[in-house]
């Protein structure tokens, strides 16, 4: 008998076909109030769970007595209670590496859009306000030959450093739990304390996962340390930043602008003050959102899932 798997995210037909070859797939393109009870009923005897964003904690796992593997279609896994999964000997997996370049492209886009005020001036042009030559008040700032500070030099941080240094002649500063010799050698990245990075960088980019230790790690004190010409970029997790402090720093002119792909609550509420600021570029968490990359991520997650169900070690297991 094929193992029963619940897929709760829309995926490419090729991925679905691959899963169906080995598994009995119960497919929800997305979970909502209308189908959630049906999902819970199906979960009772499911062997595998694959998707992204669903909070997998003790409450949910108590209703999944047959579960053997949870496969996240994402790099981040702060939605998973790893301790609880490990206690129940349920394998957890994620999808690292396949999205590194795509996310780095998005971050570089945020840097450029924020520095050159691209979204702001796009709106200005489309609303008919371009009636004469641009004055200095509409000028942006250069990206090339500036200092980029990367907080959390993981895989994505390294490919971002590559783009910034080799493509834009930027000087790379980084703060990380460990030294990254490859980045230091290839991109002349300079390891420094968080305080020095914040003081010296023209662009500050947060690339850390969300954990209890990193929650609101960038707050009032950190924004005060930054240059008043600094541009703040966050494409990691919204909760690593104190958004109230960010709003105040922007209003007070403690930093110049910001580019955000993530928020503490997603979808971000329509009345959030960050959405009213012309000097903030806001994106709806699209870091890896290209057709090619999302397909690769889903296929990788499927491969992780099937490996676990066949008694093999998945390529990207994240618990023991």
Secondary structure, 3 states (H helix, E strand, C coil): CCEEEEECCCCCHHHHHHHHHHEEEEECCCCCCCCHHHHHHHHCCCCEEEECCCCECHHHHCCCCCCCEEEECCCCCCCECHHHHHHCCCEEECCCCCCHHHHHHHHHHHHHHHHHCHHHHHHHHHCCCCCCCCCHHHCCCCCCCCEEEEECCCHHHHHHHHHHHHHHCCEEEEECCCCCHHHHHHHCCEECCHHHHHHHCCEEEECCCCCCCCCCCECHHHHHHCCCCCEEEECCCHHHECHHHHHHHHHCCCCCEEEECCCCCCCCCCCCHHHHCCCEEECCCCCCCCHHHHHHHHHHHHHHHHHHHCCCCCCCECCC
